[in-house]
């Protein structure tokens, strides 16, 4: 199974990288020539994702989705774009190819001549590849060693989970799996209009490369994580003047045990929010590059290309997840403040506003078409819009409910005492007010004391806000006990802005404005993180905000250190010393973290699907013909094996024989029936007093859970269900010892298989000792 998981990841990573990086690199080869590798990567990756996602939207809305539709819609526009950009005449190319084929068929050109031409073409391509490899890799060996270190660190921190936990690590993945399966059946937005960019990408990989959706979702998280960090590295390399500092920033982000666990815990699952987060930083970079363009060059193709890339990146944030759009929008405000003189200039303002409108239109268009066709908004999207409009967030609701519970727990005596105390205080305060009212005419205050009081009050408020921000950063961002670290983050943000101002004075205007933009972005995100404490609308829960916060904080702190180095070694003569010092800093920082034991060890585990269940499912699909088998298990396998077999709910199976009699029939009409039973039931995101205990007769003797939805498979309910299923299996195996076999067994999981003669099927309803068997007399 481990080998299969590795092969699945390698195949999906290769397919996704080929679609989103290599395909655009071929299509836009002439435009990309002469650019740095980091910028080429960002441009290709942004366009590649936009291209694939919108192809899926198009074929889904036209109701022609399928393998050939996706392949044609990918290949035909791709060839047309390639010929247009690279100035290749398709007509001339077809004529030349036709002439060669005609000569071969007529015998005027032999196979040797044709092979000679092909070999010469291959030699030319190989020579170009070798030359490219030499200049891009051999001449930058040290940087590629550091890139290798980044990739090794990613696999060490996040990749091990791929081998230890085969299943997914988030409770909402079954919902996304269901939506993608509905897309396979031509039902886009099955649960309502929602940003479906992530689902479109998974659907494309599933349909074109014929990989099961559940298998993609189990391993795609690592593909996401790799690109999250590679995009961050590429942007920092483009913004920094020091050659090696970006590697230090990324390695601190990956390895450092400095960050609160919720800032990276979701990286262990394939989720839309983290996929959309990848495109926030490209939006930031392309907008900064646009504002760094001189006014005289605003009408050039280069500027149009940069604004187009910004439109695509910002569009992707909205097409994938609206939280990413919130963060990208706030960062755009910060950049506009940093580049305020240019933003307020008519030429810049007109172009960037038009680009923003186009980007939003591109993202909203597929959702708008579906909504206009009568599809309602999905629940969470409606909730997000209500929060933006000033509604309550999840955290506010929880706080309100906890307050209600606290009030309910107060006894009547305590309530009476409090009311009595409050009434006394009110009497005292009223008396004091009346005394003050009588003495007002006799009181005189000098203007100086009033001004001093106001200054003191303002300074006290600023101090309180400062402390509250530091407390919130210490709670949600920093994983260190010392409070000064949180203050250091706030000071760092202020220093970035100040440093940018210094560079502007030194006439390094665009670089200084970039630093100021980074500082203002983090300042706005700090306000978002502390919104509830400041009395501002809480657009995002602090725990979710912290994921984006640390991602952008790494960028800000890296450009801060880069700015300090550039300020010291500003002259071109000092480029080499600056790069040498940046390399020494990178090695020193990473070495210090390792020496001080500050490397994080994330223990991602799955409380949703056991390794045994995934192992059995993969083998069942491989060994059996489609639609010839049924799995009896909890809810998760319902969507996993949907394209191959059938599923029977555990709770339905047990309830059908709970009050049985001699006429009760429970028939499952497939060739093979598999029973998934957890010997140590999963918690499924809900802990209870006996979490982690094995199935037992005590649990089997309890009543079946009388609840709906997923709650029956959580907590103690799952323990009861799995215990009941285990003792049913033992009783049925005892009745049919030569037929029912153990298919797979481990310490915490067991799977039984029951082959059936389709002309003589088994009745699975039996009295297994823990259900209630009713005779005809009891029934009467």
N, C-alpha and C positions, 0 to 999 in steps of 0.2 A: 504493500500500500504506500509506503514511503517513496519508493521508486516511481510509482504511478503519480503521486502528488508532485514530485520534482519535474517529471516529464510534462505534466499538465501546466505547471507554472512556466516552464521554458517555452512551451508552445504558445501559450496565451501572451506571454511577454513579447515573443518574437512577432506574433500576429499584430498585436496592438502597436508596437514600435514601428513595424513596417507600414501600417496604415497611417499613423499620425506623424511620423518623422521622415521615413525614407520616401514614401510616395510624394509628399509635398516637395522634398528635396529634388526629386526628378522633375516634377512639374515646373518648379521655379528655379531651375539651375542657373539660368543667365542672370536673374535678379540677385541670387545669393552669392555669386562669384565676387570675391574681393572683401567680403564681410568676415568678421571674426566668427569662430566656431560657435561661441555662446549665443551670438545674435542669430546666426543661422538656425540653431536649435530652437530658440524661442519662437521665431517666425514660423518655422515648419510645424512645430508642435501645436501652436495656436490654430493655424489654418487647418491642419490635419484633423483635429477634434471637431472644429466647426463644420468641416466638409462632411465627415462621416455622420455626425449627429443630425445634420439637416437633410442628408440623403434619406435617413431612416424616417424622419418626420414626413418627408415628401411622399415616400411610397406608402406609409401608413395612412396618411390622409387621403391618398388616391385609392386606397384599398387594393393595391396591387403588390403588396409586400410578399417577399419570398426570396429564395436563393438567387434565381436568375435576374429578378428585378433589381436586387441590391448590387449584383455584380455589374450589370449593364449601367446602372445609374452611377456606379463608381468609375468604371472604365471609360465610358464614352465622354463625359465631361472632362475627365482627367486627361485624356488624349487631346481633346480640343484645347484645353488650357495649356498643355505642354507645347503644342504646335504654335499657339499664339504667342506665348511668352518667349519661347526659344527661337521664334521666327523660322519655323520649319514648315514648308509647304507640304501638306498631307497629299495633295494631288500629285506633286512631283515625286514624292516618296512612293506612292502607289504605282506610278508609271514606271519608275526605275525597278521596283520589285517585280512588276509584271513583265518587263523586258527580260530580266534575268531568268525568270521562270520560263518564258517563251523560248529563250536560247537553250536552256537545259532540255526542254521537251523536244525542240527541233534537232538537238544534237550538236548545235554550233558551239555550245559551251559544255565541256565535260564536267564530271563530278569533281575532278581534281581542281579545275579552275574555280568552281563554286566554293569548294572547301578552302582553297587558297585565299579567296576574298574574305571568307568568314574568319579564317585564322588571323589574317592581317587586322581585321576589325577587333578581334579579341585581344591581339597584341597591343593595339593602340589603347584600348580601355585599360589593360593591365599596366601599361607604362604610366598612364595618368593616375591610376590608383596607387602605384608605388611612389610616384612623385608626391602625391597628396599625403600618403602615409608618412613619407620622410619629413615633409615640412610641418605637418600637423601633429605628428606623434614623436618621431625620433628627435626633432629639434625642441620638443617640449617634454622631454622624458620625465623631468622632476614633477611637472604638473600632472602628468598622467599617473605617476606613482601615487600622488595625493588623491587623485580621482579614484584610483583603486582602493586606497585606504578608506575613502568615504563609502564606497560600495561594500567593502568588507564589514565596516562598522554597521551599515544598514542590515546586512544579513545576520550579523551577530546579535543585534538587538531585536530585530523584527522577524528575520528569516527563520530563526529557530522555531518560532511558533508554528510555522508551516509544517514542520516535521513532528512537532509534539501534539498539535491539535489539528485534526483534519477538518473539523466542522467550523462553522462560522461563530463569531464571538459577539453578536449583537442580536437583541430580541426582535428588532424590526426588519431583519433581513427576510423572513418568510413573507412579509407584506410586499417587499420589493420583488421578491421571486414570483409572487402571484401576479403582480402587474406585468412583469416581463413575459410570463407564460400567457397572459391574456393578449399581449402584443403578437405572440406567435399565432394566435387564433384571429388576428386582425382586429382586435379590440383595443385601440389606443385610448388612454385615459379611462381605464375601466372603472376606477373608483372616483373619477372626477378629474378636472383639469389641474395639473400639477407640473412643476418643472421636471421634464422627463429626459434630460440630456444624458444622465448616467444610465438610465434604463435603455435608451436608444443604443448606446455604445455596447452594453452587454448583449442586447438583442442581436446586434450586427455580428458580434463575435460568435454567438451561438448559431445563428442561421447560416453564415457564410463558411465558418470553419468547422461546423458540425460538432461542437463541444456542448455537453449538457449545461444548462444554465446554472444548476446547483453547483456543478464542478467549477465553473468560472467564478461564481460568487465566493466560493471557499478559498480561492487563491488570488483573486484579483486585488485584494487589499495590499499585497506586497508590491504589485505593479504600481498601484497608486502611491505607495510610500516612496518607492524609488523615484518617481517623477516629481513628487512633492519636494524632495530634497534636491534633485537635479535642477529643477526650475529655479529654486532658491539660490543654488550655487551659481547658475548662469547669470542671474540678475545681479548678484553681488559682484561677480567678475566684471560685468559691464559698467557698474557704478563706481567701483573702487579704483584708485590709482595705484594701490599696492598689489603686487602680483599674487601673493600667497595668503593674504588675510582672509579672503572668502572661504578658503578651506578650513581655517581655524573656526570661523563662525558656524559653518555647517557641522563640523565635528563636535563642537560644544553643544549644538542643538541635538545631535543624535545621541552622543555618549553621556553628556553631563547629567549627573543626578541633582541638577539644580532646579528643575522645573516640577511643579505640582503634577501629580499623576494624571489628573483629568485633562491636562494639556496635550497628552499623547496617547491616552488609553484607547481612544477610538481608532487609532491607526491599526489596530488589530482586526478590523472588520472592513468589508467592502461597503462603504456607505456614500450616498450622494453628497453629503455635506463636505466630506474630506476630498472627494473628487473635484467638486466645484472650487474648493480652496486653492487648488493648483493654479487657477487662472486669475486670482486676485493680484499676485505680484507681477505677472506680465502686464496687466492693466496699468499698474503703477509705473512700471518701467517705460512702456510706450507713451504714456502721458507725459512723463518727465522728459523723454526724448523729444516729444513734440514741442514742449515749452522751451527746450534748449535750442531749438532751431531759430536762426536769425530771421528777422522780419522779411528780408529780401528773398529768402529761400522758401517762403511759405507756399508758393505756387509751384514748386518743383515736384517731380514725381516721387522723390525720396520722402518729402513731407506727407504727401498723399498716402504713401505706403505705410508710414508710421501711424498716421491717424486711422488708416484702415485696419492695421493690426490692433490698435487700441479698441476700435469698434468691435472686432471679432472677440477679443479677450473679455471685454466687459459684457458682451452679449452672452458668452458662454457661462459667466457667473450666474446670470439670470435664468438661462436655459437649464442649468443643472440644479441649483439650490438658491432660494431667495436670501438665505443668511449670507452667502458669499457676496451677493449684490449689495447688501447693506454695508458690509465691510469695505468693498471696493468703492462704493459711493462716498463713504466717509473719508476714505483715503484720497479720493479725487478732490474733496473739499480742502483737505490738508495741503495737497499739492497746489491747488488754486491760491491758497493763502501764501504758500512759499514763493510762488511765482506771481504774486499779486500784480506788479506793474504790467506784466505781459498778459495776464488773464484779463485785466480790465481794458487792454488794448482792443480796439474794434476788430482788427484782423484776426487776432488769436481767438477772441471770445466768439466771434461768429462761426469760425471753423470748428472749434471744440464743442460748442453747443449743438451744431448740426450733426457732428459725429456721434455725440451722446444720444441724440434723438434716433439716429439711424440704428445704433447698437441696441437700444431698447426695443425698437420696432422689429428688428430681426429676431430677437428672443421671444417677443410676445406674439408674433405672427402665428406660429403653429397653435399656440394655446388659444389665441383669439379666434382662429378659424373653428376650432373644436367648440369653444364656448358659444360662438354664434350659431353653431349647428345644434345647440340644445344640451351640450354636456355641462353639468354644473361644476362648480369649483370643488376640489377635494378639501376635506375637513381641515387639514393642517395648513393649507394655503389660506383658507378663510380665516383661521386663527391668526396666522402671521399678519394678514392685512388688518385685523382688529387690533393687534398689538401696536402696529405702526400708527393706527388712528387713535391710540390712547387707551386701548382696552387693557385688561389685566393679563399679566403673564403667568406662567406656571408657578413661579416662585412667589408672586404676590398671593395667588390663590392658596398655596400651601401655608404661607404665613397667616393669612386670614383664618384658615381652618384650624391652625394650631392655636390662634388666639381664642377662637370659639371654644375649643376643647379646654383651654385653660380656664375660661370663664365658667364652663360647666362644672369643673372640678372644685370651685370655691364653695364652701359650705355657706348655709344661710347666716350662721353666727358671724363668719368672717365678712360677709357682704354687709350685714347690719353695722358691724364695727367700722368698716370702711366708709359707709354712708354717714355715720355719726361723726367720724373724723373729718370727712370732707365738709360737712355742714359747719363744724366749728371753724375750720380753716376759712370757709367762705365768709363767716361772720367777722373773723379777724381781718380778712382782707378788705371787707366793706368798710369796717371801722377805720382801717388805715387809709383807705381812699378818701373817706370823708374828712379825716384830719388833714390829709395833704391838700384837699380842695380848699379848706379854710385857711391854710397857711400860704397858699400860692401868692397872694398879693404882697406878703412880707418878704418872699424869697427873691433874691437877685443873684444871677450867675453871670460871670464875665464871659465874653466871647471866646477868650483863650481856653478856659476850662471846657467849654462845650466842644470846641474843635479837638482838644486833646482826648476827650471821651470818645468822640467819633473815630479818631485815629486808632485809639486803643481797641474799640469794638471791631473795627475792620481788620486790624492785625490779628485779633483773637479768632475771628471767623476764618481768615486765611490759614492760620495755624491749625484750626480744627479740620478744615478741608484737607490740608496737607497731610495731617496725621491719619485722617480717614482714608485717603488715597493709598498711603503706605500700608495701612492695615489691610485694605482690600487686595493689594498686590501681594502682601505676605500670605493672605488666605488662599488666593486662587492662582497665583503665578509662581512664586518662589518656594522651593522646597528646602529652605534653610531656616534653622530656628532663630537666627540673629536678625533683629528687626532692621539693622542698618542696611541690609541687602536691598530691602524694599525702597528705602530712602535713596540708595545708590541708583536704582532704576530711574526714579523721578529726577534726580540730579543729572543723570546721563541724558535724559530727554531734553532738559533745559540747556545743557552744555552743547548738544548738537545744534540747537537753534542759535545759540551765541556764537558757536564756531562758524556756522554759515554766514552770520553777520560779519564776522572778521574777514572771511574770504571775499565777501562782496566789497568791503572797504579796500581789500588788496587787489580789486579788479579781476578776481576770479569769479565772475558773477554767476555763471550757470552752475558751477560746482557748488558755490555757496548757497544758491537757491535750492539746489538738490538737497543739501544737508538740512536747510531750514524746512523743506517739505517733509523730509523724514521725521524731523522733530514734531512738526505740527500734526502729522498723521498719528504719531504715537500719543500726542496730547489729546487728540479727539477720541482715540480708542480708550484712553484712560478714563475720560469722561463717560464713555459708554460702559466701561467696566464698573464704574462707581455711580451709575445713574440713579439707583434707588437711594443711595445715601445723600445725593445732591438734590433730590427732589425733581429729577429730570425723567422724561418718559423712558421706561426700560424697554428698549427695542429688542434686547437679547438677554437671555439668562447669563449671568456671570460665568458659569461653568463652561458654556459653549463659547462665549466671548473669549475666554482664556486661551482656547485653541488657536484662534486667529492672532490673539495678542502676542503670544510667545513667538509665533511664526514671523510676525513683522518686527518684533523687538530684536530678534537676532539680526535682521537686516539693518536696523537702526544702530545698534551697538557696534556692528562691524564697520559701517560707514563712519561712525564716530571715531573709532581707533584709526581708521584709514585717514580721516581728516587731520587728526593730530600728527600722524607720520608725514602726511603731505605738507602740513604747515612747517614742520621742521626741515624736511628735505624737498623744498618746493622746486628748486632749480632743476632743469633737465640734466645737469651734470651729476646730480645726486640720485638719479633713477636707480642705478645699481645698488648703492648702499641702502636705499629705501626698500628695495625688493629683498635684499639679504636680511635686513632687520625684520621684515614681515615674515620671512621663512623661519628665522630664529624664534620669533614670537609664536608662530603656529606650532612648532615642535615643542616649545616650552610649555605652552598652555595645555596641549594634549598630554604631554608627559607628566605634568603636575597633576592633572585629573586622575591619571592612572596610578600615580604614586600615592596620592592622598585617598585613594579608594572612592572616588566620586563618579564612578561609572554606574549608570542605572542598569538594573536587571529587571525589566518588565516581565511579570509573570502572567502573560495572557493565557487564559483558559476558557473553555467553552462550557457554559452551563445550559446549553441549548441542544446540542447534538453530540452524542458520544462517538468516540473513535470507532467503536465496534459497529455502530449503526451505519456510519459512512463506509466502512470496509465491506459490510454485508451488502449494502445497496449497490456499490460499484460492481461487486461480483455477481449479484443477481441480474443486473442489467446485461452484463457481459455473457453470462451462461445461458440465459433464457431468451426465447423469442418474445417480441413485444406482444403485450396484451394476453400473455399466457400465465401470468402470476399475480398474486395479491400479497401485499404486506399488511399485517395487522399490527399497528403501532400507535404511538401518540401522534399528534397532529403534524409534525414537521415533514414527514415523508410524503404527505399529501401532494405537495407541489414539487418535491424533488424528483419523483419518478413518474411524473404526470404523462410524459411523452412515451413511456415504455410499458407501464403496467398499471395496476389498480391498487387502491388503498382503502383500508377498512379501519375506522377509528376504534381505538381500544375501549373508550367509554361506551360506544354503541355496541360493540361486541359483548361486553359484560352486562350491559343493561338488558340486552335481548334475552339473556338467560337468567336474569335476576329473580323473576317470579315465574318460573317455568313449570310446565306440567308435561305429561307424557306425549302430548301432541305438539310441543314446541319444536320448531325447526329453525336451524341456523345454518344455511347453506351458502358457501362461497364458491361460485362456479368457475374456477380457474384450475389449470393443470397443477400448479404448485401454490401452496399457501405458506407464507413465512410469518413467524411470530417474533417480534422484537420485544425483549424484556430486559429492563435494567435491574441488575441485582443490587446495585447501589444507585437509587434513583437520583437523577439530576435535580438541582434546586430550581432550575428554569427561572432565574432572576428573582426568586422569592425564597428567603431563608425562613426556617421555622425551628422550633426548639430541638428537633431531632435531625437537623440537616446532616447529611453524610452517612446516615445509618443504613444498614442493609434491609432488604425486604424481610418480612417476618410473618408468622401466624397471627401475631397481635394486630398487625396492620390489616391483614386479610380478613380478620373477623369484624372489622369496622364497616359501617355503611358506606356505600359508594358516594362520592361527592355529588351533591345536588346543586350544581352551579352551571353556568353557561360560559361560552367562549373559551378562552385559554386558561381561566382560573382553575379549572378542574385538573389541569396538568401541572399546577404549581404547588410548591410547598408540600404540606402533608397530604394533599389530595393525590399527588403523583406517587407518593410512597404507598398509599392504599391501593391505587390502581395497579401498580407494578407487582405488588404482593399478591393481589387477586389473580393477575394473569399468570404469575409463576406457579401458583398452586393449581390453577386450572390446567396448565401445561403438564404438570406432574400427573394429575389425574387422567388426562387424556392419553398421555404417553403410556401409562400403566394399562389402559384399556386397549391401546393399539401399539404394543411394544415393537413390533416388526415394521411398522409403517412410519411412525413419527420419529425423526432423528434430530440430533443436535447438528445444526449447520455451522455454527461458529460459537465459541465461548471464550471469554476472558474473565478476569477477576471481577469486573463490574458489569458485564453484559453477556447475554446469551440469546442466540437466535435458533429457533426450531423450524424445521421444514416438514411439511406434510404433503407428499405427492398424492395426487388423486386420479382415479379412473373417471374420465369425464362422463361415462355411462353409469357410474355408480359412485356418487359423491357422498362425502361424510356429512353427518349431522354434528356440528361442533357444539351444540347445546347439550351439556351434561350437568349432572349434580356433582359439583367438585368439592362440596363440603362447606363452602362459605357463602353460597347463594341459597335462596329459599326455594325449595321444590314444593310445588302445590299439587296435591292429588285432586281427583275429580270431586271428591266429597268436600275438600277445603274450598274448591272453586265455587261449588254450589252454595 
